[in-house]
Amino acid sequence: MVINRQFAVAGSFVAGLAPVQFGDKWGYINKTGKIVIHPQFDDVGRFSGGRAPVRVGDKWGYINKSGKIVIDPQFDDVETIFVGGLAPVEVGDKWGYIIKSGKIVIDPQFDDVDHFRGGLAAVQVGGKWGFIDKSGKIVIDPQFDSVDTRFVGGFAAVQVGDKWGYINKTGKIVIDPQFESVERFREGLARVQVGDKWGYIDKSGEIVIDPQFDDVETIFVGGLAPVQVGDKWGYINKSGKIVIDPQFDDVDHFRGGLAPVQVGDKWGYIDKSRKFVINPQFDGVGHFSGGFAAVQVGDKWGYIDKTGKIVINPQFDDVGTKFGEGLARVQVGGKWGYINKTGKIVINPQFDSARNFSHGFAAVRVGDKWGFIDKSGKIVIDPQFDGAYWFVGGLARVQVGDEWCHIWFYRESRTSSSWRQGERALFL
């Protein structure tokens, strides 16, 4: 559907609603173009977890999807989303945190802040960054010029002067700041920049692959990582040895023994011996999964097998990268459905978004709510969640408001089924 131009400014759709400006006021429309929240605000943000920030005069508060003010406009600035039940807000020129009722639980006292992740939040005091816990207590003194706001594997990157290193959760520097740039550790290695070249260190801070590349990928997959030398890409192993010479215009990781590579403006596949097994001929490609890979020809997507033969003609506007339990999601005219491995549509495109099947069920979105279908396309859990993922071990992760929890699904009889909500667990 095309919505005729009628608004001065319009934003993107998020959770089924888009902000629009009419005159000097902002409101929201749905995907049919109908105004569902009358333009009345001086500025607005996107919806997340059923709430959106709005400005009335020079103060910010929050509304729900009916347009009702649920937190009175009283703050000089706010963040769009609540994470772990808390959102940063600014009063005067200081930042603190509120809960969903709008109550301030950490007094505005910081020059800048970030969301809580893993129980800690990065805060700035007098130009320096440290970390607080959810009680507002400073647990790592502000002393760094910049920080990575998330600890991964017990480490967070920090900047001192113009160099980067790493701290642990006690704030102790475990790798001295010495690098021009760094990234998070993955599988025990982190990519680091020395001068204008990139290499890798381990968690002791020892350089295990000398900085010598113009760019490198963050992770190794199957023992290999893509690296760039000049304007060409190749692959190294974990010792840093080049095993496939830089010769491609772009590359991706190896999976299942094959890697997508780009030569000119076309994509094909190589094996680990550097041999082309599928010549560059496609406008876009995905990884192989279950013997099939998604490929793009012009503006349509289909699938090939490992010989490069087209087994499902490019005819879809978009596709999933793999078949889940024998079915792949496909998009036709803005709606998602599912095909089988012969390319036959077995569930008609009717959903606004869809995920892969797992344990016989797939999460689908209708409007701005997520539910679940079975392989016949029947809705078995009504769309009611703000987010949803696949079932794993009998549990599926779903979002209610801005919190995540698990549900489990069970059959009461051959003809009926039900679901129950498990113990809530936040995923930050």
C-alpha positions in Angstrom: 0.0 0.0 0.0 1.2 3.5 -0.9 0.3 6.3 1.5 -0.3 9.6 -0.4 1.9 12.5 0.5 -0.1 14.6 3.0 2.3 15.2 5.9 5.1 17.7 6.3 7.5 15.1 7.7 7.0 11.4 8.2 9.2 8.9 10.0 9.7 5.1 9.6 7.2 2.5 10.8 8.1 0.9 14.1 5.8 -1.5 15.8 3.1 -0.7 13.2 3.1 3.1 13.8 5.0 6.0 12.1 5.4 9.5 13.5 4.1 12.3 11.2 4.2 16.0 11.3 1.1 18.0 10.4 1.6 21.7 10.6 3.9 22.2 13.6 2.6 19.2 15.6 3.4 15.5 15.6 1.2 12.4 15.9 1.2 8.9 14.5 -0.4 6.9 11.6 -0.8 3.2 11.1 0.2 1.4 7.9 -3.1 2.3 6.1 -2.3 6.0 6.6 -5.0 6.5 9.2 -4.1 8.9 12.0 -4.3 6.9 15.2 -2.8 9.4 17.5 -3.8 13.0 16.7 -0.9 15.4 16.0 -0.6 17.3 19.3 3.0 17.0 20.3 5.9 19.3 19.7 8.3 16.4 19.0 8.1 12.6 19.3 10.2 9.4 19.2 9.6 5.9 18.0 7.5 3.3 19.9 9.4 0.6 21.9 7.7 -1.8 24.3 4.4 -0.1 23.8 5.7 3.4 24.7 7.0 6.4 22.9 8.7 9.6 24.1 6.8 12.8 23.4 7.6 16.5 23.9 5.1 19.0 25.1 6.6 22.5 25.1 10.1 21.9 26.2 9.5 18.9 28.4 9.5 15.2 27.6 7.3 12.3 28.8 5.9 9.1 27.4 2.6 8.0 25.8 1.2 4.5 25.1 -0.2 3.3 21.8 -3.6 4.9 22.4 -1.9 8.3 22.8 -2.5 8.5 26.5 0.2 10.1 28.5 1.6 7.5 30.9 4.6 9.5 32.2 3.9 13.3 32.4 6.2 15.5 30.4 8.7 16.8 33.0 12.1 15.9 31.7 14.5 18.0 29.5 15.4 14.9 27.5 14.7 11.2 27.6 15.9 7.9 26.0 13.4 6.1 23.8 13.6 2.7 25.4 13.6 1.1 28.9 16.2 -1.6 29.4 15.9 -3.8 32.4 13.0 -1.6 33.5 15.1 1.6 33.6 15.4 4.6 31.2 17.8 7.5 31.2 16.3 11.0 31.7 17.8 14.5 31.8 16.8 17.1 34.3 18.6 20.4 33.9 21.9 19.3 32.5 22.2 16.1 34.5 21.1 12.6 33.7 19.6 9.9 36.0 17.2 7.0 35.6 13.4 6.4 36.0 11.3 3.3 36.2 8.2 2.7 34.1 5.9 4.5 36.5 8.0 7.7 35.9 9.5 7.6 39.3 13.2 8.7 39.5 15.2 5.9 41.1 18.7 7.2 40.4 18.9 11.0 40.9 20.1 13.1 37.9 23.7 13.7 38.7 25.7 12.6 35.7 26.9 14.5 32.6 26.0 11.6 30.3 24.8 8.0 30.8 24.0 4.8 28.9 21.6 2.0 29.4 22.2 -0.7 32.0 23.7 -3.9 30.6 24.6 -6.8 32.8 23.7 -4.9 35.9 26.1 -2.0 35.1 25.7 1.3 33.3 28.4 3.6 31.9 28.2 7.2 33.3 30.2 10.3 32.6 31.2 12.8 35.4 33.3 15.8 34.4 34.4 14.4 31.1 35.4 11.0 32.5 33.6 7.7 32.3 33.0 5.0 34.9 30.2 2.6 35.8 27.4 2.4 38.3 25.2 -0.4 39.6 21.3 -0.3 39.7 21.4 1.3 43.1 23.2 4.3 41.6 26.4 3.4 43.4 29.7 4.1 41.5 31.4 0.7 41.2 34.2 1.9 38.8 35.3 5.4 39.3 35.0 7.8 36.4 38.6 7.9 35.0 38.4 7.0 31.3 38.1 9.2 28.3 35.7 6.8 26.6 34.4 3.3 27.3 32.7 0.4 25.6 29.4 0.4 27.5 29.1 -3.4 27.6 31.3 -6.0 29.3 31.8 -9.1 27.2 33.5 -12.1 28.7 34.3 -10.0 31.7 36.2 -7.4 29.7 35.3 -3.8 28.5 37.3 -1.6 26.3 38.4 1.7 27.7 40.2 4.8 26.3 42.9 6.7 28.1 44.1 9.7 26.1 44.2 8.5 22.5 44.8 4.8 23.3 42.6 1.9 24.0 42.9 -1.0 26.4 40.7 -3.2 28.6 39.4 -3.4 32.1 37.6 -6.1 34.1 34.4 -5.6 36.1 36.4 -4.4 39.2 37.7 -1.5 37.0 41.3 -2.9 37.0 43.2 -2.3 33.8 44.0 -5.8 32.5 45.4 -4.8 29.1 47.2 -1.4 29.1 45.8 1.2 26.7 48.2 1.1 23.8 46.0 0.6 20.7 44.5 3.1 18.3 41.3 1.1 18.2 40.0 -2.2 19.6 36.9 -4.4 19.5 35.3 -6.9 21.8 36.8 -10.3 22.5 35.4 -13.2 20.5 36.6 -16.8 21.2 39.5 -15.4 23.1 40.8 -13.0 20.5 40.1 -9.3 19.8 41.1 -7.3 16.8 43.2 -4.3 17.5 44.7 -1.4 15.4 48.3 -0.2 15.7 48.9 2.7 13.5 46.8 2.1 10.4 47.1 -1.7 10.5 45.0 -4.4 12.1 45.9 -7.6 14.0 44.8 -9.7 16.9 45.5 -10.0 20.6 44.6 -12.6 23.2 43.2 -12.0 26.7 46.6 -11.5 28.2 47.1 -8.6 25.8 49.8 -10.5 23.8 49.8 -9.8 20.1 49.2 -13.2 18.5 48.8 -11.9 14.9 50.9 -8.9 14.0 49.0 -5.8 12.9 49.7 -5.9 9.1 46.3 -5.8 7.4 44.2 -2.9 6.2 41.1 -4.5 7.7 40.2 -7.7 9.4 36.9 -9.5 10.4 36.2 -9.8 14.1 35.8 -13.5 14.3 37.4 -16.7 12.9 34.9 -19.3 11.5 36.2 -22.7 10.8 39.7 -21.5 11.7 39.7 -18.8 9.0 39.1 -15.0 9.1 38.8 -12.6 6.1 41.5 -9.9 5.9 42.0 -7.0 3.6 45.3 -6.0 1.9 45.0 -2.9 -0.2 41.5 -3.1 -1.7 41.4 -6.9 -2.0 40.3 -9.6 0.5 41.6 -13.0 1.3 41.8 -15.3 4.4 44.2 -16.1 7.2 44.3 -18.9 9.8 44.7 -18.4 13.5 48.5 -18.2 13.3 48.1 -15.2 11.0 49.3 -17.1 7.9 47.6 -16.0 4.6 46.0 -19.2 3.3 44.0 -17.6 0.5 45.7 -14.7 -1.2 43.8 -11.3 -1.2 42.2 -11.2 -4.6 38.5 -10.7 -4.1 36.5 -7.4 -3.9 34.5 -8.7 -1.0 34.1 -11.9 1.0 32.2 -13.6 3.8 33.1 -16.3 6.2 33.4 -20.0 5.3 30.5 -22.2 6.3 30.1 -25.8 5.4 33.4 -25.6 3.5 32.3 -22.8 1.1 32.6 -19.0 1.3 30.8 -16.4 -0.8 33.2 -14.1 -2.7 32.7 -11.1 -4.9 34.5 -10.4 -8.1 33.5 -7.2 -9.7 29.8 -6.9 -9.0 29.0 -10.6 -9.0 29.1 -13.2 -6.3 30.1 -16.9 -6.4 31.6 -19.4 -4.0 35.1 -20.9 -3.3 36.2 -23.8 -1.3 39.2 -23.9 1.2 41.6 -24.9 -1.6 40.9 -21.4 -3.2 39.1 -23.1 -6.1 35.9 -21.6 -7.5 33.1 -24.2 -7.2 30.4 -21.8 -8.3 31.5 -19.0 -10.6 30.6 -15.4 -9.8 27.3 -14.7 -11.5 24.8 -13.6 -8.8 23.9 -10.1 -7.6 23.6 -11.3 -4.0 24.1 -14.6 -2.1 23.7 -16.2 1.3 25.4 -19.1 3.0 24.6 -22.7 2.2 22.3 -24.5 4.7 20.9 -27.9 4.2 22.3 -28.0 0.7 20.6 -24.8 -0.5 21.8 -21.1 -0.7 19.7 -18.0 -1.4 20.8 -16.1 -4.4 19.7 -12.8 -6.0 19.3 -12.3 -9.7 18.3 -8.7 -10.5 15.8 -7.8 -7.8 14.5 -11.3 -7.2 15.6 -14.1 -4.9 15.7 -17.9 -5.4 17.9 -20.8 -4.3 20.7 -22.9 -5.8 22.3 -26.2 -4.8 26.0 -26.8 -4.2 26.7 -27.3 -7.9 25.4 -23.8 -8.5 22.3 -25.1 -10.2 19.2 -22.9 -9.7 16.7 -25.2 -8.0 14.1 -22.6 -7.1 13.8 -19.8 -9.7 14.4 -16.3 -8.5 10.9 -14.9 -8.1 10.6 -13.6 -4.5 11.2 -10.1 -3.2 13.2 -11.4 -0.3 13.9 -14.8 1.3 15.2 -16.4 4.5 18.8 -17.6 4.3 17.9 -21.2 5.2 15.2 -23.8 5.3 14.0 -24.5 8.8 12.6 -28.0 9.1 12.1 -28.1 5.4 10.4 -24.7 5.0 11.9 -21.3 4.1 10.3 -17.9 4.5 9.7 -15.8 1.4 8.4 -12.3 0.8 5.9 -11.5 -1.9 4.5 -8.0 -2.2 5.4 -7.0 1.3 4.0 -10.1 3.0 5.8 -13.2 4.3 4.9 -16.9 3.8 6.7 -20.2 3.4 7.8 -22.5 0.6 9.1 -26.1 0.7 12.3 -27.3 -1.0 10.5 -27.7 -4.4 9.7 -24.0 -4.3 6.0 -24.6 -3.8 4.2 -22.0 -1.5 2.8 -24.1 1.3 1.8 -21.2 3.6 0.5 -18.2 1.7 2.3 -14.8 2.2 0.1 -13.1 4.7 2.4 -12.1 7.6 4.1 -8.8 8.2 7.3 -10.6 9.3 8.2 -14.2 10.0 11.0 -16.3 11.5 12.2 -19.8 10.7 10.4 -22.9 11.9 11.8 -24.7 15.0 10.2 -27.6 16.8 7.2 -27.4 14.5 6.4 -23.7 15.1 7.4 -20.4 13.7 7.0 -16.9 15.1 5.0 -14.5 12.8 4.1 -10.9 13.1 0.6 -9.6 12.3 0.5 -5.8 12.5 2.8 -5.0 15.4 2.2 -8.2 17.5 3.9 -11.6 17.3 2.4 -15.0 17.7 3.1 -18.5 16.5 1.9 -20.8 13.7 2.3 -24.5 13.0 3.4 -26.0 9.7 -0.1 -25.9 8.3 0.0 -22.1 8.7 -2.6 -22.3 11.5 -2.1 -19.7 14.3 -1.6 -21.7 17.5 -0.7 -18.8 19.7 -2.5 -15.6 18.9 -0.3 -12.5 18.0 0.0 -10.7 21.3 3.7 -10.3 22.0 5.9 -7.3 21.2 8.6 -9.6 20.0 9.2 -13.3 19.6 11.8 -15.9 18.6 11.8 -19.6 17.9 11.3 -22.5 20.3 14.4 -24.1 21.7 14.1 -27.0 24.2 10.4 -26.4 24.5 10.8 -22.7 25.3 10.4 -19.6 23.2 11.7 -16.1 24.1 9.0 -13.5 23.8 8.7 -9.8 24.6 6.0 -8.2 26.7 6.4 -4.5 26.9 10.1 -3.9 27.2 10.8 -7.1 29.1 11.6 -10.5 27.8 10.5 -13.8 29.2 10.0 -17.4 28.2 6.8 -19.3 27.3 6.3 -23.0 26.8 3.8 -24.7 24.6 2.0 -28.0 25.3 -0.8 -30.0 23.8 -3.7 -30.8 26.0 -5.2 -33.3 23.5 -5.0 -34.1 19.8 -7.4 -31.3 19.1 -6.4 -28.6 21.5 -3.2 -26.9 22.8 -2.2 -24.2 25.1 0.8 -22.2 26.3 2.0 -21.0 29.6 4.4 -18.3 30.7 7.5 -19.4 32.4 9.6 -17.7 35.0 10.5 -14.2 33.7 14.1 -13.7 32.8 15.5 -10.4 31.4 17.8 -10.6 28.4 19.8 -7.4 28.1 
